[in-house]
């Protein structure tokens, strides 16, 4: 495993982290045992888990919290979670939201607390960020972040990134993979590099790299040119796992991406991480 020591106060953070949106999928059946997946991830030296109060309406945070407590890992594993989607980014309920996540996760402080893909109007709220800043000072939150809305990335609408620093934000999470490269201009921008540390998501193009058949309904952010790039790589890498490893190695090698959140749909799929550092 490779680590970054620049994301959180000189702590060693694994360059691969576990995303948990697949733990409570909407209208789908997950085809893995969550505890087995968590065991596998921890045993392979991933020490960062990303979640949200939105996933399962708090059930995901509670599941992770119970797992960390049961295995005495609460002070060994770094955790990020997100807010906003469950309470419409209300400043009146944000303190209750923070305390609820801490309780469910069985931790004393949240390593990164992300504004969860909200609109510019929801973001531009001094009262909300004043309360968040108080929790930053008190130690309930280690770092404030923005999980940046993919639509704004596509539209090059950087209002939140330009103002986030003034609100105490220090971490930005962006949709990025070798086929979807809109984030590169931000990650490589000198001004933003001085202000922020970057994490990423959608490493597997929302699962598209694991699909060989023609996809009738593609993600709206995946344009025909990017899809063509994907199909060309699939011709080179006949095995889905090999293509996934190629993607991850490209991301891991980027110095300014400190960790990338991986969402797995099976334990077998997760085993690709063993090949990433060979």
Secondary structure by P-SEA (a helix, b strand, c coil): cccccccccccccccbbbbccccccccccccccaaaaaaaaaaacccbbbbccccccaaaaaaaaaaaaaacccccbbbbbbcccccccccccaaaaaaaaaaaaccccccbbbcccccccccccaaaaaaaaaaaaaccccbbbbcccaaaaaacccccccccccccccbbbbbccccccccccccccaaaaacbbbbccccccccccccccccccccccccaaaaaaaaaaaaacccaaaaaaaaaaaaaacccccbbbbbbcccccccccccccc
